[in-house]
């Protein structure tokens, strides 16, 4: 799960992880949660760029997101 936005980007890593972990462990209803999601924060603001590239250049978009979001 990718967290994005200034609050998460500027928070200490432990604090942003705490916020995202709370979301991933909320089983009170709402959206179904993935079984093994790993929280990551988009500190480089590449999520939007990856989305814009995805249609015309899916390989470049995937490489960009994997490199900057640490999912390699």
C-alpha positions, 0 to 999 in steps of 0.5 A, spaced: 500 500 500 502 506 498 501 512 502 502 519 499 501 526 501 505 531 505 503 529 512 506 522 511 512 525 507 514 529 512 513 525 518 518 521 521 518 514 518 516 510 524 510 515 525 508 514 517 509 507 518 504 507 524 499 511 520 499 506 514 499 500 519 493 502 522 489 502 516 492 495 514 489 492 520 482 496 521 478 490 520 472 493 522 468 493 515 469 498 509 474 496 504 477 489 503 484 489 505 490 485 502 493 479 506 500 481 505 500 488 503 507 492 505 506 499 507 510 504 503 510 512 503 511 516 496 517 520 499 519 522 492 512 524 489 513 519 483 506 516 484 502 521 479 508 521 474 508 513 474 500 513 473 501 518 467 507 514 464 503 508 464 499 508 458 504 510 453 510 507 457 508 501 462 515 499 462 518 505 464 512 507 469 513 500 472 521 501 473 520 508 476 515 506 481 519 500 483 526 504 484 523 510 488 518 506 492 523 500 494 519 494 491 524 491 487 
